[in-house]
Amino acid sequence: MGTQGIVSVVRDDRVMFKVVAGVNGFRAAELAARVRERAGELSAQMLLGEAVALGFGSPECLVVQSDDGTNLMVSGVVTSDLDALYCDRDKFADPRFNPRWSRGEAEYTEVVNVALLESPFQRHREKVMGHYGTSAWLRGVVMAMWNGTDFQVGLSKLTGLDQAHFSAFVEMTTHYHKAGENDPVFMQLAEDVKTRLVEERRAAELEEQFSDWLYEVADSLRVLHKPTSLAEDRHEWLRARFKAGASPTTAAAECQPLVPSED
């Protein structure tokens, strides 16, 4: 056990990877430092390469475990010839458990929580870019930090936030207070939100134009002595004609009632 080492990579309480070495475990702290530097590039292959470069373990005893159940060695993915403890998912879930033996101990153990290394703007990106009301409000918060003159957001929404979204708000604004626009992840998210807002505004404008066009179609249907209900019954067909650039008069002339299908 004296030279065995483990470096576990976790996100909050979930183990993502575990690098297990039978020798030269004293290099665990160095490997952990490299993991922190490359937290945005995590993969089993990257961890294996860094461990080999540092001399953490040897080709015969170095194993990188992943949360998908695979075990990677220098020779490739290993499906057999490893102790059963390497396949025990409960043991894998313990970041300090050494699968090389039943006692589970290792002289050198490092646990790297990548959640603490990520920008909160990365961690909460899905909440910001979601398709629901609170997401839209969080986008407003991001844009208000990016350009508070042109984008303003009301804070009365705070009283209705659940804990997850309130935590996202606090973490993002606190981080912005410290880093400002020096966080490239924040700047990229702001650009993505801005693009999203442009797309949504354009979609809203097109919907308004379609609504006005549809009103004119109904007028044309009336002139042609056709039922104005066609404007509703053939709504999706008319939308396609609108997108194709047809005039309301032309669309009304072409519009025909749906033919009932025969069972």
C-alpha positions in Angstrom: 0.0 0.0 0.0 2.9 2.3 0.7 3.3 3.5 -2.9 -0.2 3.2 -4.1 -2.1 6.3 -5.1 -5.6 7.5 -6.2 -6.7 10.7 -7.9 -10.5 10.9 -8.1 -12.3 13.5 -10.2 -15.7 14.4 -8.9 -18.4 16.8 -9.7 -20.1 17.7 -6.4 -20.9 14.3 -5.0 -20.6 12.2 -8.1 -17.4 10.4 -9.1 -16.6 10.9 -12.7 -13.1 9.3 -13.0 -10.7 7.5 -10.7 -7.0 7.1 -11.6 -5.5 4.2 -9.7 -1.8 3.5 -9.4 0.0 0.6 -7.8 3.4 2.4 -7.7 4.6 6.0 -7.5 1.4 7.1 -5.8 3.4 10.0 -4.3 2.8 11.8 -7.5 -0.9 12.0 -6.8 -0.7 15.7 -5.8 1.1 16.6 -9.1 -1.5 14.7 -11.1 -4.3 16.5 -9.2 -2.7 19.8 -10.1 -2.7 18.9 -13.8 -6.3 17.9 -13.6 -7.2 21.2 -12.2 -5.4 23.0 -14.9 -7.1 21.0 -17.6 -10.5 20.7 -16.0 -12.2 21.7 -19.2 -10.7 18.8 -21.2 -11.6 15.9 -19.0 -11.6 12.4 -20.5 -10.2 9.0 -19.5 -7.6 9.3 -22.3 -6.4 12.7 -21.1 -6.1 11.5 -17.5 -4.2 8.4 -18.6 -1.8 10.5 -20.7 -1.1 12.9 -17.8 -0.5 10.1 -15.4 1.9 8.4 -17.7 3.8 11.7 -18.3 4.2 12.2 -14.6 5.2 8.6 -13.8 2.1 8.1 -11.7 1.8 4.3 -11.7 3.3 2.0 -14.4 1.8 0.5 -17.6 1.2 -2.7 -15.7 -0.8 -1.2 -12.8 -2.2 2.2 -14.0 -6.0 2.1 -14.4 -8.4 5.0 -15.2 -11.9 4.2 -14.2 -14.8 6.0 -15.7 -18.4 6.6 -14.6 -19.6 4.7 -17.7 -18.1 1.5 -16.2 -15.0 1.3 -18.4 -11.5 0.7 -17.2 -8.7 2.1 -19.3 -5.1 1.0 -19.2 -2.1 1.9 -21.3 -2.9 -1.2 -23.4 -6.5 0.0 -24.0 -9.9 -0.6 -22.5 -9.8 -3.6 -20.2 -12.9 -5.8 -19.8 -11.3 -8.7 -17.8 -8.2 -9.6 -15.9 -8.9 -6.9 -13.2 -10.0 -7.6 -9.7 -13.8 -7.6 -9.1 -13.4 -4.5 -7.0 -12.7 -2.5 -10.2 -16.2 -3.5 -11.4 -18.0 -2.7 -8.1 -19.9 0.5 -8.8 -20.6 1.1 -5.1 -16.9 1.1 -4.5 -16.3 3.3 -7.5 -18.7 5.9 -6.0 -16.4 6.3 -3.0 -13.7 8.7 -4.3 -11.3 7.5 -1.6 -11.7 3.7 -2.1 -8.7 1.9 -3.6 -10.0 -1.0 -5.7 -6.5 -2.7 -5.7 -7.4 -4.4 -2.5 -10.4 -5.1 -0.2 -9.3 -2.7 2.6 -9.7 0.1 0.1 -6.8 2.2 1.4 -4.1 4.0 -0.5 -1.2 6.0 0.9 -1.7 8.9 -1.4 -5.2 10.1 -2.2 -6.4 13.3 -4.0 -10.0 14.3 -4.8 -10.5 17.0 -7.4 -14.0 18.6 -7.4 -14.3 20.1 -10.8 -17.5 21.9 -9.9 -15.4 24.2 -7.8 -13.2 25.0 -10.8 -15.9 25.8 -13.3 -17.2 29.2 -14.0 -20.8 29.4 -12.6 -21.8 30.7 -16.0 -20.8 27.3 -17.4 -22.3 25.4 -14.5 -25.7 27.1 -14.9 -25.7 27.5 -18.7 -28.6 25.1 -19.1 -30.7 27.0 -16.7 -29.9 30.3 -18.5 -30.6 28.9 -22.0 -33.7 26.9 -21.1 -37.1 27.4 -22.6 -39.2 28.5 -19.6 -40.0 31.7 -17.8 -37.3 31.6 -15.2 -34.7 30.9 -17.9 -35.8 34.0 -19.8 -35.4 36.0 -16.5 -31.9 34.6 -16.0 -31.0 35.6 -19.5 -32.1 39.1 -18.6 -29.8 39.0 -15.5 -26.9 37.9 -17.7 -27.5 40.7 -20.2 -27.9 43.3 -17.4 -24.5 42.4 -16.2 -23.1 42.5 -19.7 -24.7 45.9 -20.6 -26.8 47.3 -17.8 -27.7 50.4 -19.9 -29.4 48.7 -22.7 -30.6 45.6 -20.8 -32.4 46.0 -17.5 -34.1 43.4 -15.3 -36.6 43.6 -12.5 -35.6 41.8 -9.2 -39.1 41.1 -7.9 -38.8 37.7 -9.6 -36.4 36.7 -6.8 -39.2 36.0 -4.3 -40.6 33.3 -6.6 -37.4 31.4 -7.4 -36.8 27.9 -6.3 -33.6 27.1 -4.5 -31.8 25.8 -7.6 -32.4 29.0 -9.6 -31.8 31.3 -6.7 -28.4 29.6 -6.1 -27.6 30.1 -9.8 -28.5 33.8 -9.6 -26.3 34.2 -6.4 -23.4 32.3 -7.8 -23.4 34.1 -11.2 -23.7 37.6 -9.7 -21.1 36.9 -7.0 -18.7 35.6 -9.6 -19.4 38.6 -11.8 -18.7 40.9 -8.9 -15.2 39.4 -8.6 -14.3 38.7 -12.2 -16.4 41.2 -14.2 -15.9 40.7 -17.9 -12.6 38.9 -17.4 -14.3 35.5 -17.4 -14.4 34.3 -21.1 -17.2 31.9 -20.2 -19.4 34.8 -19.1 -18.6 36.7 -22.3 -19.4 33.8 -24.5 -22.7 33.1 -22.7 -23.6 36.8 -23.0 -23.0 36.6 -26.8 -25.1 33.4 -27.0 -27.9 35.0 -25.1 -27.7 38.1 -27.3 -28.0 35.9 -30.4 -30.9 34.1 -28.8 -32.7 37.4 -28.1 -32.2 38.5 -31.7 -33.7 35.1 -32.9 -36.6 35.4 -30.6 -37.3 39.0 -31.6 -37.2 38.0 -35.2 -39.5 35.1 -34.6 -42.0 37.3 -32.8 -41.9 39.8 -35.6 -42.5 37.1 -38.2 -45.4 35.8 -36.1 -46.9 39.2 -36.0 -46.5 39.6 -39.8 -48.1 36.2 -40.3 -51.1 37.2 -38.1 -51.6 40.4 -40.2 -51.2 38.4 -43.4 -53.7 35.8 -42.2 -56.2 38.6 -41.5 -55.9 39.8 -45.1 -56.3 36.2 -46.2 -59.6 36.0 -44.4 -60.7 39.3 -46.1 -59.8 37.8 -49.5 -61.7 34.6 -48.7 -64.8 36.7 -47.9 -64.4 38.5 -51.3 -64.1 35.1 -53.1 -67.2 33.9 -51.3 -65.2 31.2 -49.5 -65.8 30.4 -45.8 -63.5 32.5 -43.7 -63.1 29.5 -41.4 -60.5 28.2 -43.9 -58.1 30.7 -42.4 -58.2 28.6 -39.2 -58.8 25.2 -40.7 -55.8 25.5 -43.2 -53.7 27.3 -40.7 -50.5 25.3 -41.2 -50.9 25.1 -45.0 -51.3 28.9 -45.0 -48.2 29.3 -42.9 -46.3 27.4 -45.5 -47.6 29.7 -48.2 -46.7 32.7 -46.1 -43.1 31.5 -45.7 -43.0 30.9 -49.5 -43.9 34.5 -50.1 -47.4 34.1 -51.5 -49.7 37.2 -51.3 -52.9 37.0 -49.2 -55.0 37.1 -52.4 -53.1 34.3 -54.0 -53.2 32.1 -50.9 -56.9 32.7 -50.5 -57.6 31.8 -54.2 -55.5 28.6 -53.8 -57.0 27.6 -50.4 -59.4 24.7 -50.5 -61.2 22.8 -47.7 -59.6 19.7 -46.4 -61.0 16.6 -48.0 -62.1 14.1 -45.3 -60.2 10.9 -45.4 -62.1 7.7 -46.1 -61.8 5.1 -43.3 
